[in-house]
């Protein structure tokens, strides 16, 4: 009978009917309370539903039945990682590692130490994986720890392992790259007359990495580059003599192709310096419209902000809009550049926060004209941070305890990519809203300085 129920539960799991699977598994546990395998599956089902606290409770019941199963500790650690309880996840994984020296545990520790910005430990554990030299996914992940340490030659070389799979991105629901198999790939050494550069990944990546197209064009000024670009950003780039930006590929005159994120590897990048070129093209009509709009609607200090970005893995990109009401006592105009904000959310905002109806025609076209009109732009890690950085807009980038590799370690206060970006970091594993009091103090100082008043005491730009 119980084998029959176990089969039914497995079928529900396979159909992603996890609540039904849990119901069946709990029926088995009522009759077989010492069945650790079934109890573990209950925890797995809760995990797959995103109910991590329930999953932890279920998995701890397994350990009360039998406390020496490494996989259960690994499952527990995954729950704690998703709750961003990294120290607890580390403790659990080290117990698993003591029980069994397994590839799964080393991989989990490699990921965890990367999240915790302990990059040497991350590299050590990745390298203990027995299949590390043949598993392209493991090598790809290893590359991030090298990149975060600014060991660019090795990091970008390992980053090339991403090209061995082209799965569907969970956010865009599209393949991560456009496949053009009839054009041979460029590795940075072959001579070419006409090179096709192909967009990939997010909008911010394509804005940021255009700098390497420029570098390549200057290195070989007599060679032609065509950038096959997303329509969301193609209109943003200034024209250059040997660079053409296109939305479609209509001929086969290319000698080679290369994906834009591969350019640092092909160029053998050893160091990244702040961008010197503002390669963003603005619309003259939009520039004029927004200049007049700002002149008639805002006085004094004008602060733009963006509080929410696309959530991705461990990277924190969200500070609830209501938290920005902490600035309501400042005599500053706050201008939210976010989109798709509900009427209820707007009603809950303080009177000095306003919203703009921008980006109705082409994405970022209005934004590119608005940014130069701001005294400072405050943002979580989004594509607009890269847009502002290229345009040399005074920008305060708010980073959670978990942040992307390209912002490097907690010791960095300034961005190596953009001279106008200052990094505000969470040094502790706390909610990102804890950065706002520090931002408020800096804004108070900036406001007083602009008005000629006595400046307030400044604080460090991290917490």
C-alpha positions as CSV (number, residue, x, y, z in Angstrom):
1,X,0.0,0.0,0.0
2,X,2.7,2.5,1.0
3,X,4.7,1.8,-2.1
4,X,1.6,2.6,-4.1
5,X,1.2,5.9,-2.2
6,X,4.8,6.7,-2.7
7,X,4.4,6.2,-6.4
8,X,1.4,8.6,-6.5
9,X,3.4,11.2,-4.5
10,X,6.2,10.9,-7.0
11,X,3.8,11.4,-9.9
12,X,2.4,14.5,-8.3
13,X,6.0,15.8,-7.8
14,X,6.8,15.2,-11.5
15,X,3.7,17.2,-12.4
16,X,4.8,20.0,-10.0
17,X,1.7,19.4,-7.9
18,X,3.8,19.7,-4.7
19,X,0.9,20.4,-2.3
20,X,-0.8,17.2,-3.5
21,X,2.5,15.3,-3.1
22,X,3.0,16.6,0.4
23,X,-0.5,15.4,1.3
24,X,0.3,11.9,0.1
25,X,3.7,11.8,1.8
26,X,2.2,12.9,5.1
27,X,-0.3,10.0,4.9
28,X,2.7,7.7,4.6
29,X,4.4,9.4,7.6
30,X,1.4,8.9,9.8
31,X,1.8,5.1,9.4
32,X,5.6,5.1,9.0
33,X,6.9,7.9,11.3
34,X,10.5,6.8,11.0
35,X,10.5,6.9,7.2
36,X,13.3,9.5,6.7
37,X,13.3,9.2,2.9
38,X,9.6,10.2,2.7
39,X,10.1,13.0,5.3
40,X,13.0,14.3,3.2
41,X,10.7,14.4,0.1
42,X,8.2,16.5,2.1
43,X,11.0,19.0,2.7
44,X,12.0,19.0,-1.0
45,X,8.4,19.7,-2.0
46,X,8.2,22.6,0.4
47,X,11.5,23.9,-1.1
48,X,10.2,23.7,-4.6
49,X,7.2,25.7,-3.6
50,X,9.5,28.4,-2.2
51,X,8.2,27.7,1.4
52,X,11.7,27.5,2.9
53,X,10.7,27.7,6.6
54,X,8.4,24.8,6.2
55,X,11.1,22.9,4.3
56,X,13.5,23.5,7.1
57,X,11.0,22.2,9.7
58,X,10.4,19.1,7.6
59,X,14.2,18.4,7.0
60,X,15.0,18.8,10.7
61,X,12.5,16.0,11.3
62,X,14.6,13.8,9.1
63,X,17.7,14.6,11.2
64,X,15.7,13.5,14.3
65,X,15.2,10.2,12.6
66,X,18.8,9.9,11.3
67,X,21.3,12.7,11.6
68,X,24.2,11.5,9.4
69,X,22.8,11.9,5.9
70,X,24.9,14.5,4.0
71,X,22.2,15.1,1.4
72,X,19.7,16.2,4.0
73,X,22.2,18.8,5.3
74,X,22.8,19.9,1.8
75,X,19.0,20.4,1.3
76,X,18.9,22.3,4.6
77,X,21.7,24.6,3.4
78,X,19.8,25.4,0.2
79,X,16.9,26.6,2.3
80,X,19.1,28.8,4.4
81,X,20.8,30.2,1.3
82,X,17.4,31.2,-0.2
83,X,16.6,32.9,3.1
84,X,20.0,34.6,2.9
85,X,21.0,33.1,6.3
86,X,24.5,32.4,5.0
87,X,26.3,31.7,8.3
88,X,23.7,29.0,9.2
89,X,24.0,27.6,5.7
90,X,27.8,27.4,6.1
91,X,27.5,25.6,9.5
92,X,25.1,23.0,8.0
93,X,27.3,22.5,4.9
94,X,30.5,22.0,7.0
95,X,28.6,19.2,8.9
96,X,27.8,17.6,5.5
97,X,31.4,18.0,4.4
98,X,32.6,16.3,7.6
99,X,30.3,13.4,7.0
100,X,31.2,13.0,3.4
101,X,33.8,14.6,1.1
102,X,31.4,14.9,-1.9
103,X,31.3,17.0,-5.1
104,X,27.8,18.2,-4.2
105,X,29.0,19.7,-0.9
106,X,32.1,21.3,-2.5
107,X,29.9,22.8,-5.2
108,X,27.5,24.2,-2.6
109,X,30.3,25.6,-0.5
110,X,31.9,27.2,-3.6
111,X,28.6,28.9,-4.3
112,X,28.0,29.9,-0.7
113,X,31.5,31.5,-0.2
114,X,31.0,33.4,-3.4
115,X,27.8,34.9,-2.0
116,X,29.7,35.7,1.2
117,X,32.5,37.4,-0.9
118,X,35.0,34.9,0.5
119,X,36.5,34.3,-2.9
120,X,39.6,32.3,-2.0
121,X,37.5,29.8,-0.1
122,X,35.0,29.7,-3.0
123,X,37.8,28.9,-5.5
124,X,39.3,26.3,-3.2
125,X,36.0,24.3,-2.9
126,X,35.2,24.6,-6.6
127,X,38.6,23.1,-7.4
128,X,37.9,20.1,-5.1
129,X,35.1,19.0,-7.3
130,X,36.3,15.8,-9.1
131,X,34.7,16.7,-12.4
132,X,35.6,20.4,-12.4
133,X,37.8,20.1,-15.5
134,X,35.1,18.5,-17.6
135,X,31.9,20.2,-16.2
136,X,31.4,23.4,-18.1
137,X,28.8,24.7,-15.7
138,X,31.1,24.3,-12.7
139,X,33.9,26.1,-14.6
140,X,31.5,28.9,-15.5
141,X,30.6,29.4,-11.9
142,X,34.3,29.3,-10.9
143,X,35.0,32.2,-13.3
144,X,32.8,34.6,-11.2
145,X,35.1,34.2,-8.2
146,X,38.1,35.1,-10.3
147,X,36.3,38.0,-11.8
148,X,35.2,39.3,-8.4
149,X,38.9,39.3,-7.4
150,X,39.8,41.3,-10.5
151,X,41.8,38.4,-11.9
152,X,40.4,39.1,-15.3
153,X,42.4,37.0,-17.7
154,X,41.5,33.8,-15.9
155,X,38.0,35.0,-15.0
156,X,37.0,35.9,-18.5
157,X,38.5,32.7,-19.9
158,X,36.4,30.6,-17.5
159,X,33.4,32.8,-18.3
160,X,33.5,31.5,-21.9
161,X,32.1,28.2,-20.6
162,X,28.7,29.7,-20.6
163,X,28.6,29.2,-24.4
164,X,28.3,25.5,-24.0
165,X,24.6,25.8,-23.1
166,X,21.9,28.1,-24.3
167,X,18.9,27.5,-22.0
168,X,15.8,29.6,-21.7
169,X,16.3,32.6,-19.3
170,X,13.7,32.3,-16.5
171,X,13.0,36.1,-16.6
172,X,12.9,36.8,-20.4
173,X,11.5,33.3,-21.3
174,X,13.8,33.4,-24.3
175,X,17.1,31.7,-25.1
176,X,20.0,33.4,-23.6
177,X,21.7,33.8,-27.0
178,X,20.8,34.0,-30.6
179,X,22.3,31.1,-32.5
180,X,23.9,31.9,-35.8
181,X,25.8,28.6,-36.5
182,X,26.7,29.3,-40.2
183,X,29.1,32.1,-39.2
184,X,32.4,30.8,-37.6
185,X,33.2,32.1,-34.1
186,X,36.1,34.6,-33.5
187,X,38.5,33.8,-30.7
188,X,40.4,37.2,-30.8
189,X,43.3,35.9,-32.9
190,X,42.0,35.5,-36.4
191,X,42.2,38.4,-38.8
192,X,38.9,39.7,-40.1
193,X,37.5,42.4,-42.5
194,X,33.9,42.3,-41.1
195,X,33.1,41.1,-37.6
196,X,29.6,40.4,-36.3
197,X,29.1,41.2,-32.6
198,X,25.9,39.7,-31.1
199,X,24.0,40.9,-28.1
200,X,23.3,38.6,-25.2
201,X,21.9,38.6,-21.6
202,X,20.4,41.7,-20.0
203,X,19.9,45.3,-21.1
204,X,22.5,46.5,-18.6
205,X,25.1,44.1,-19.9
206,X,24.7,45.3,-23.5
207,X,25.0,48.9,-22.4
208,X,28.1,48.2,-20.2
209,X,29.9,46.0,-22.7
210,X,29.5,48.4,-25.6
211,X,32.7,49.9,-24.3
212,X,34.6,46.8,-25.5
213,X,33.1,47.2,-29.0
214,X,34.6,50.7,-29.0
215,X,37.9,49.3,-27.8
216,X,38.0,46.8,-30.5
217,X,37.1,49.4,-33.2
218,X,40.0,51.6,-32.1
219,X,42.4,48.7,-32.0
220,X,41.4,47.8,-35.6
221,X,40.2,51.1,-37.2
222,X,40.4,49.6,-40.7
223,X,38.0,46.7,-39.9
224,X,34.2,46.8,-39.9
225,X,32.1,45.8,-36.9
226,X,28.3,45.2,-37.1
227,X,26.6,45.0,-33.7
228,X,23.4,42.9,-33.9
229,X,21.6,44.5,-30.9
230,X,18.4,44.3,-29.0
231,X,15.8,46.8,-30.1
232,X,15.5,47.9,-26.4
233,X,19.0,49.5,-26.6
234,X,20.0,49.8,-30.2
235,X,18.8,53.4,-30.4
236,X,21.0,54.4,-27.5
237,X,24.4,54.3,-29.1
238,X,26.2,57.1,-30.8
239,X,27.4,56.4,-34.4
240,X,31.0,55.5,-35.0
241,X,32.9,55.3,-38.4
242,X,33.5,51.6,-38.4
243,X,30.6,50.4,-36.2
244,X,27.1,49.7,-37.4
245,X,24.3,48.9,-35.1
246,X,21.5,46.8,-36.6
247,X,18.3,45.0,-35.5
248,X,18.4,42.3,-38.2
249,X,21.0,40.2,-40.1
250,X,20.2,40.3,-43.8
251,X,23.4,39.1,-45.4
252,X,26.3,36.7,-44.8
253,X,29.3,39.0,-45.5
254,X,30.8,38.4,-42.0
255,X,34.1,36.7,-41.6
256,X,33.4,35.8,-37.9
257,X,30.9,36.3,-35.1
258,X,31.5,36.9,-31.4
259,X,29.0,37.4,-28.5
260,X,29.4,40.8,-26.8
261,X,30.1,39.2,-23.4
262,X,33.1,37.4,-24.9
263,X,34.9,40.6,-26.0
264,X,36.9,41.0,-22.8
265,X,38.3,37.5,-23.3
266,X,39.1,38.1,-26.9
267,X,40.7,41.4,-26.1
268,X,42.7,39.8,-23.2
269,X,41.5,42.3,-20.7
270,X,43.9,42.5,-17.7
271,X,42.5,45.7,-16.1
272,X,39.3,47.7,-16.2
273,X,39.4,51.4,-15.9
274,X,36.5,54.0,-15.7
275,X,34.9,54.6,-19.1
276,X,36.1,57.8,-20.7
277,X,33.6,57.9,-23.6
278,X,30.0,58.8,-23.3
279,X,28.7,56.7,-26.1
280,X,25.0,57.3,-25.3
281,X,22.9,59.1,-27.9
282,X,20.0,61.2,-26.6
283,X,17.0,62.5,-28.6
284,X,17.1,66.3,-29.0
285,X,13.3,66.6,-28.8
286,X,13.2,64.6,-25.6
287,X,16.1,66.7,-24.2
288,X,14.2,69.9,-24.9
289,X,10.9,68.5,-23.5
290,X,12.3,67.3,-20.3
291,X,14.4,70.4,-19.7
292,X,11.3,72.6,-19.9
293,X,9.3,70.1,-17.8
294,X,11.9,70.1,-15.0
295,X,12.2,73.9,-15.1
296,X,8.5,74.3,-14.6
297,X,7.9,71.5,-12.1
298,X,10.9,71.3,-9.8
299,X,13.0,73.8,-7.7
300,X,16.0,73.1,-5.6
301,X,17.8,69.8,-5.4
302,X,16.5,67.2,-7.8
303,X,17.1,63.6,-6.8
304,X,16.1,60.7,-9.1
305,X,15.8,57.2,-7.7
306,X,15.0,53.7,-8.7
307,X,14.1,51.3,-5.9
308,X,13.4,48.0,-7.6
309,X,15.2,45.9,-10.2
310,X,14.8,42.5,-11.7
311,X,15.5,40.0,-8.9
312,X,18.1,37.4,-9.8
313,X,19.4,34.6,-7.6
314,X,21.2,35.9,-4.5
315,X,21.6,39.5,-5.8
316,X,19.5,42.0,-3.8
317,X,17.8,44.6,-5.9
318,X,14.8,45.9,-4.0
319,X,13.9,48.5,-1.4
320,X,10.2,48.8,-0.9
321,X,8.8,52.2,-2.2
322,X,7.3,53.0,1.2
323,X,10.7,53.0,2.8
324,X,11.6,56.1,0.7
325,X,9.2,58.1,2.8
326,X,12.0,58.5,5.3
327,X,13.1,61.4,3.2
328,X,9.8,63.3,3.5
329,X,11.3,65.9,5.9
330,X,14.0,66.9,3.4
331,X,13.4,69.9,1.2
332,X,14.3,67.9,-1.9
333,X,12.4,66.9,-5.0
334,X,12.5,63.1,-5.3
335,X,11.7,61.7,-8.8
336,X,11.0,58.0,-9.2
337,X,12.1,56.6,-12.5
338,X,10.4,53.2,-11.9
339,X,7.7,51.8,-14.2
340,X,4.5,49.8,-13.6
341,X,3.9,51.4,-10.1
342,X,0.4,50.9,-8.9
343,X,-1.9,53.8,-7.9
344,X,-2.0,52.5,-4.4
345,X,1.8,52.5,-4.1
346,X,1.9,56.1,-5.4
347,X,-0.8,57.2,-2.9
348,X,1.3,55.8,0.0
349,X,4.3,58.0,-1.0
350,X,5.3,61.3,0.7
351,X,4.5,64.6,-1.1
352,X,8.1,65.2,-2.2
353,X,8.1,62.1,-4.3
354,X,6.8,62.4,-7.9
355,X,6.5,60.0,-10.8
356,X,7.2,60.5,-14.5
357,X,5.4,59.0,-17.4
358,X,8.5,58.1,-19.4
359,X,9.7,55.5,-21.9
360,X,6.5,55.3,-23.9
361,X,8.2,55.3,-27.3
362,X,11.6,53.6,-27.0
363,X,12.9,52.1,-23.8
364,X,15.4,54.4,-21.9
365,X,15.0,57.2,-24.5
366,X,13.3,59.5,-22.0
367,X,15.5,58.2,-19.2
368,X,18.6,59.2,-21.1
369,X,17.3,62.8,-21.4
370,X,16.1,62.9,-17.8
371,X,19.3,61.7,-16.1
372,X,21.4,64.8,-16.9
373,X,18.8,67.0,-15.3
374,X,19.3,65.4,-11.9
375,X,21.6,66.6,-9.2
376,X,22.1,62.9,-8.1
377,X,20.6,59.6,-9.1
378,X,20.1,56.9,-6.5
379,X,19.5,53.4,-7.7
380,X,19.7,49.7,-6.9
381,X,21.6,47.5,-9.3
382,X,19.7,47.9,-12.6
383,X,20.4,48.6,-16.2
384,X,19.9,52.4,-15.6
385,X,22.9,52.3,-13.3
386,X,25.0,51.4,-16.3
387,X,23.3,54.0,-18.5
388,X,24.0,56.7,-15.8
389,X,27.6,55.5,-15.4
390,X,28.3,55.8,-19.2
391,X,26.7,59.3,-19.2
392,X,28.8,60.3,-16.2
393,X,25.8,61.1,-14.1
394,X,26.5,61.5,-10.3
395,X,25.1,58.2,-9.1
396,X,24.8,56.4,-5.8
397,X,24.5,52.7,-6.3
398,X,22.9,50.8,-3.5
399,X,24.2,47.3,-3.1
400,X,22.9,44.6,-0.8
401,X,25.0,42.1,1.1
402,X,24.7,39.9,-1.9
403,X,25.8,41.8,-5.0
404,X,27.0,41.1,-8.6
405,X,30.7,40.2,-9.2
406,X,31.2,43.4,-11.2
407,X,31.0,45.5,-8.1
408,X,33.8,43.4,-6.6
409,X,34.6,43.2,-2.8
410,X,33.3,45.2,0.1
411,X,36.6,47.2,0.2
412,X,35.7,49.0,-3.1
413,X,33.8,52.3,-2.5
414,X,34.1,53.5,-6.1
415,X,33.2,51.7,-9.3
416,X,36.1,50.7,-11.6
417,X,33.7,50.8,-14.5
418,X,32.4,54.4,-14.0
419,X,34.0,57.4,-12.4
420,X,30.6,59.0,-11.5
421,X,29.4,56.0,-9.5
422,X,29.7,55.8,-5.7
423,X,29.0,52.5,-4.1
424,X,26.8,52.3,-0.9
425,X,27.2,48.7,0.5
426,X,25.5,46.6,3.1
427,X,28.5,45.1,5.0
428,X,26.1,43.0,7.1
429,X,23.5,40.5,6.0
430,X,20.5,42.8,6.7
431,X,17.7,44.4,4.6
432,X,18.9,46.9,2.0
433,X,16.6,49.6,3.6
434,X,19.3,49.9,6.3
435,X,21.3,51.9,3.7
436,X,18.7,54.7,3.5
437,X,19.6,56.5,6.8
438,X,23.2,56.8,5.4
439,X,21.8,58.1,2.1
440,X,19.6,60.6,4.0
441,X,22.6,62.0,5.9
442,X,24.5,62.4,2.6
443,X,21.5,64.1,1.0
444,X,21.2,66.4,3.9
445,X,24.8,67.4,3.5
446,X,24.4,67.8,-0.2
447,X,21.3,70.0,0.2
448,X,23.0,72.2,2.8
449,X,26.0,72.5,0.5
450,X,23.9,73.5,-2.4
451,X,22.0,76.2,-0.4
452,X,25.2,77.5,1.3
453,X,24.1,76.3,4.7
454,X,26.4,74.8,7.3
455,X,27.1,71.2,6.2
456,X,26.0,68.3,8.3
457,X,28.4,65.7,9.7
458,X,29.1,63.1,7.0
459,X,29.2,59.4,7.5
460,X,30.8,56.5,5.7
461,X,29.0,55.3,2.6
462,X,28.6,51.7,3.9
463,X,26.9,50.0,6.7
